[in-house]
Amino acid sequence: MVQINSNYLKLKAGYLFPEIARRVKAFSDDHPGIDLIRLGIGDVTEPLPRACCEAMKAAIDAMGTSEGFHGYGPEQGYSWLREAIAKQDFQNRGCKVSAEEIFISDGSKCDSSNILDILGEGNRIAVTDPVYPVYVDSNVMAGRTGNAAENGCYESLTYLPINATNNFEAQLPKEAADLIYLCFPNNPTGAVASKSQLERWVKYAREHNALILFDAAYEAFIQDPHLPHSIYEIEGARECAIEFRSFSKNAGFTGTRCAFTVVPKGLTGKAADGKQVELWQLWNRRQSTKFNGVNYVVQRGAEAVYSPEGQAQTKALVSFYMENAAIIRSELMTAGFTVYGGEHAPYVWIKTPEGLDSWGFFDHLLEQAFVVGTPGSGFGAAGEGYFRLSAFNSRVNVQSAMTRITSL
Ligand SMILES: *Cc1c(COP(=O)(O)O)cnc(C)c1O
């Protein structure tokens, strides 16, 4: 009889988004005709930048010609894209990242999960609480955790609480961690890391021979030019960090799919026999065996992000969402809410009003304002008492949602 991967049975049966969908459906069924505004999901809403569309159209046309046809591409991605990324995202910011160290993929969600393929079973893992659920669930699936406790926390994972008390800056783990997931700008709290904050993490990782998995999917939303966009802006990070980037949020590629992961040469981990092994080699091997690259057309679309037009258009896209975030912040603050984030990230993290927990506030907004958000407790036990609103929506919807909430 075939056996299953029983680790999947440890998963808290997708409690967040299915539960939101259930409550929204129940409300809509009872109140037909009410138009709900969804500020809950982390998906973009604006169309693709013109430059990306043009590049993809030209690439499709080329694919229909004998001269321009492309079959299997390099598993690591085309060198013209890897070079544009290395130069414009890293070298221009003073980071020593080469094209060879960039692996193009179809998403940061998959990369941040798949990376566990090349990492050992015995690593002690640290995540923030609240956290992007993918980091936790992929470790559960890979058998790197124990069972979930009553409050949803998994045994043998180290949770680092982030909340208003510590200014959404996690303490360094008390027990040694080997693998640390960091996400800046942060989903869900909208917090951003200063250079000194990242320096503390890099110092910790180097002292403990730990690996930082740095998710920078929202780096394009950073507004303050002094804030770091990449972990590699920190001295020594090449010896202790892998970085995940994505075109999903800066260029609206959530449905188009393109991302990349940076694995520095010379970054090593320890094998069972004690030898130091380069992670680049393992990831290269993993991708070559299990992945066949992102399609040519989409890679041409991603390349167009780095053209002068693409740069201007993606900047405008990000500004549009950040204006939404500013509207959400200022309207809610004026109405007396305590809000965090939303200044360098498309998420505003709200303290729920006195007497309402995360789900209580969810129901309140759904039933009274017809606005759907995301309960903070869905991102982890320490997210209780908070609520996430996303800036990914049309201006009209954001403005009406704010009018509805502030006139409650
Ligand atoms: C949206 C998002 C990503 C991007 O994922 P893709 O698979 O590239 O679309 C990565 N990390 C976080 C925290 C996100 O919210």
The ligand as an ORCA input file, in Angstrom:
! r2SCAN-3c Opt
* xyz 0 1
  C       4.065     37.994     -2.591
  C       5.204     37.482     -1.791
  C       6.267     36.820     -2.405
  C       6.320     36.608     -3.900
  O       5.968     35.324     -4.222
  P       5.942     34.863     -5.743
  O       5.858     33.381     -5.651
  O       7.211     35.326     -6.372
  O       4.726     35.472     -6.385
  C       7.322     36.383     -1.635
  N       7.342     36.585     -0.304
  C       6.339     37.224      0.323
  C       6.432     37.440      1.787
  C       5.232     37.679     -0.398
  O       4.236     38.291      0.238
*
